[in-house]
């Protein structure tokens, strides 16, 4: 599939499928749309009438035209005054799926530019189309699309000269697709070693620096919290430190940390029936987003230096497993009473946060599929954002809004740390059930001394069971676009 940035309009383009984005305000037809209706002998108005098309978000319709345009499609953009980058992504996704469904080899997409920046419109359209058409069929023996007409060329109409935006969108989509495929793969395919090899592939392809710390090196650094989680598995842990450095003096020095539990059995506090244990392959969604962001950032070459970190491991059951009641010592010397082995992600993040701060970075962002409590609070589509540093929290939230990923800031209520206090150690790894996402963030805060830090709890949005917007069932790659936007904005 390739993109063409065309100076043609909906009045001049010819090909398999012409799709026009219409807002609610575009009806009744006037101006260029009325001219398009004349071009297709009134079939545009006929389509609007027969489909009762209103222009509302998510609506679509298609009709056979013939001649120089075989099919004519419509996608709804909603209210004209609420049109933004993400509604354009979603409309583009709808258009692409419509063209594919109609067995079209070429698509001409026309959306009203209005006062919108053509560069941002181009990026949004490319992202929506690319992500909507991505299908992960690696583990199916029969390819359902084999032999079918495939969408080969997408012409973005009235958007000539936007090659830079096309390249930006393509790099970001590369990262999102990598994250999707890592999350969707089963735990017998994606292991800590696989994540390390993925980091190596990125480093080799794009000239990044890579350090993989083995168990013995982590022991020497005192990473008792991380290694406590990893000790039950037959698969060795891999502490991944991938670094992008700009050609010139960096404008900022940043760290991104992703939770990298490639499978979480719950440990001796095993996940029981109905717990979703079969889905615990997704517990490395934070690491997947981190590596996806690394792949994109390596291509986009921002001015900031970025450290991508993941303490990759499995949380398994064996005679070597950490036990409830064990006391672990993290690499900053703080002791942790393990009162629940199924709250393991925060233990791995603890040592990763200490490691990142020792790099003397200007800011740290961590992503983790950390708590079911965040899903209870915010649902499957919205991630939690927690921080006691307003400027950094606002910067990440702004990046997320631009990227079209939904976050909601939760309070860092210090009083809730009372629930983490232990009579035998500095803290416990879990507190009471209420406010579980907040207490998890307060636990992590104990391993960051003074560096501005944001914690993103992405437990809900990293996976979807159904087609939605530009996401297909499976891993979503959530977080990649926010991270990239944040770094590019620094």
Buried (B, 14 or more C-beta within 10 A) or exposed (E): EEBBBBEBBBEEBEBBBBBBBBBBEBBEBEEBBEBBBEBBEEBBBEBBEEBEBEBEBEBBBBBEBEEEBBBBBBBBBBEBEEBBBBBBBBBBBBBBBBBBEBBBBBBBBBBBEEEBEBBBBBBBBBBBBBBBBBBBEEEEEEEEEEEEEEBEBBBBBBBBEBEEBBBBBBBBBBBBBBBBBBBBBEBEBBBBBBBBBBBBBBBEEBEBEBBBBEBEEBEEBBBBBBBBBBBBBEBBBBBBBBBBBEEEEBEBBBBBBBBBBBBBBBBBBEBEEEEEBEEBBBBBBBBBBBBBBBBBBBBBEBBBBBBBBBBBBBBBBEEEBBEBEBBBBBBBEBBBBBBBBBBBBBBBBBBBBBBBBEBEBBBBBBBBBBBBBBBEBBEBBBBBBBBBBEEBBBBBBBBBBBBBBBBBBBEBEEEBBEBBEBEEBBBBBBBEEEBBBBBBBBBBBBBBEEBBBBBBBBBBBBBBEEEBBBBBBBBBBBBBBBBBBBBBEB
